[in-house]
Amino acid sequence: MQQPPRSRRERLLNWPLAVRAYLFLGIMEAAAAMAAFFFVLNAAGWHYGEMLSLLDPIYLQATTATLTAIIVMQVMNVFLCRSGSESIFSQGPLGNRLILWGVAAEITLILAIDYTPWGNLAFGTAPIGLNVWLFVLPFASPCWHWRKCGNGW
């Protein structure tokens, strides 16, 4: 409310936003997802070129880790994009209750998908260990220093 409204001619999706979302954050998200996938496979002793069945527990854990990494990165992304001009630290994490409810629902859902029998059956997932979460979480931290999610960086 302390800033003037945007121009009517300003587009919702502009070049700086697209570059940030797809070329920076998108690449970070893809890197986290692929790293999580191969982290699980490597921890299980998998070797490049070795075929795994789609129902192999290791493969299911690897795809679950990939989905979990995407969710973790999306949660970070929503906090980064709350403001077009302020950093995540200057806003404080508790500013928008709807975002907090959405994030809580998203985390609850990914935990249900990862750790309940019906979630595993419905989504083809398998429980992952705490080590996978600890591996994935640091991927979100390099994004914290980016201040804006729209009109430039």
C-alpha positions in Angstrom: 0.0 0.0 0.0 3.0 2.3 0.3 3.9 2.0 -3.3 2.0 3.3 -6.3 -0.1 0.8 -8.3 1.5 -0.8 -11.3 0.9 0.6 -14.8 -2.1 -0.8 -16.6 0.3 -1.6 -19.5 2.6 -3.7 -17.3 2.2 -7.4 -18.0 1.8 -10.0 -15.3 4.5 -12.1 -16.9 7.4 -10.0 -18.0 11.0 -10.8 -19.2 12.7 -10.3 -15.8 10.2 -12.6 -14.1 10.4 -15.2 -16.9 14.2 -15.2 -16.8 14.2 -15.5 -13.0 11.5 -18.2 -12.9 12.7 -20.4 -15.7 16.4 -19.8 -16.2 17.4 -19.4 -12.6 14.9 -21.0 -10.2 13.8 -23.6 -12.8 17.4 -24.7 -13.2 17.9 -24.8 -9.5 14.7 -26.9 -9.0 15.8 -29.3 -11.8 19.3 -29.6 -10.3 17.8 -30.4 -6.8 15.4 -32.9 -8.2 18.0 -34.8 -10.3 20.5 -34.6 -7.4 18.0 -36.1 -5.0 17.2 -38.9 -7.6 20.8 -39.9 -8.0 21.6 -39.4 -4.3 19.1 -42.2 -3.4 20.3 -44.4 -6.2 24.0 -43.9 -5.3 23.3 -44.5 -1.6 21.7 -47.9 -2.5 24.7 -48.9 -4.5 23.3 -48.4 -8.0 25.7 -48.1 -10.9 25.2 -46.1 -14.0 23.6 -48.3 -16.7 22.1 -50.7 -14.3 18.4 -51.3 -15.1 15.8 -51.0 -12.3 12.3 -52.2 -12.4 9.5 -49.6 -12.1 8.5 -51.4 -8.9 11.9 -51.7 -7.4 11.9 -50.1 -3.9 15.1 -48.2 -4.7 13.6 -46.7 -7.9 10.4 -45.8 -6.0 12.5 -44.1 -3.3 14.5 -42.2 -5.9 11.3 -40.9 -7.6 9.9 -40.0 -4.2 13.0 -38.0 -3.4 12.7 -36.2 -6.8 9.1 -35.2 -6.0 10.0 -34.2 -2.5 12.9 -32.0 -3.8 10.4 -30.3 -6.2 8.0 -29.6 -3.4 10.8 -28.2 -1.1 12.0 -25.9 -3.9 8.4 -24.8 -4.6 7.9 -23.9 -0.9 11.1 -21.8 -1.1 9.9 -20.2 -4.3 6.6 -19.1 -2.8 8.3 -17.3 0.0 10.8 -15.7 -2.4 8.0 -14.4 -4.7 5.8 -12.9 -2.0 7.1 -9.5 -2.8 8.5 -7.9 -5.9 10.7 -5.5 -4.0 11.6 -6.9 -0.5 13.8 -9.8 0.5 12.5 -12.9 2.3 14.2 -11.7 5.4 12.8 -8.1 5.5 9.2 -9.4 5.1 9.3 -12.0 7.9 7.9 -15.5 7.4 4.5 -14.9 9.0 3.1 -12.1 6.8 0.5 -13.9 4.7 -1.7 -16.5 6.4 -3.0 -17.9 3.2 0.5 -18.7 2.0 1.2 -20.3 5.4 -1.9 -22.4 5.1 -1.0 -23.4 1.6 2.5 -24.3 2.5 1.2 -26.3 5.6 -1.2 -28.2 3.3 1.6 -28.8 0.7 3.9 -30.2 3.4 1.2 -32.3 4.9 0.3 -33.7 1.5 3.9 -34.6 0.6 4.4 -36.3 4.0 1.2 -38.3 3.3 2.3 -39.2 -0.2 5.8 -40.2 1.1 4.9 -42.0 4.3 1.4 -43.5 4.2 0.5 -46.8 2.6 -2.3 -45.3 0.6 -0.1 -42.4 -0.5 2.6 -44.9 -1.6 0.0 -47.0 -3.5 -1.8 -44.1 -5.1 1.3 -42.2 -6.2 3.8 -45.0 -6.7 6.1 -43.7 -3.9 8.1 -45.2 -1.1 9.3 -43.8 2.2 12.5 -41.9 2.1 15.0 -41.4 5.0 15.8 -38.3 6.9 19.2 -38.3 5.1 17.3 -37.5 1.8 15.5 -34.5 3.4 18.8 -33.3 4.8 20.4 -33.6 1.4 17.5 -31.7 -0.4 17.0 -28.8 2.0 20.3 -27.0 1.3 19.4 -26.7 -2.4 16.8 -24.1 -1.4 19.3 -21.9 0.5 21.1 -20.4 -2.5 17.8 -18.8 -3.5 17.5 -16.8 -0.3 19.7 -13.9 -1.5 17.5 -13.1 -4.6 15.5 -10.1 -3.6 12.9 -9.7 -6.3 10.5 -12.0 -8.1 9.2 -9.8 -10.9 10.5 -6.4 -11.9 14.2 -7.3 -12.1 16.7 -8.8 -9.6 
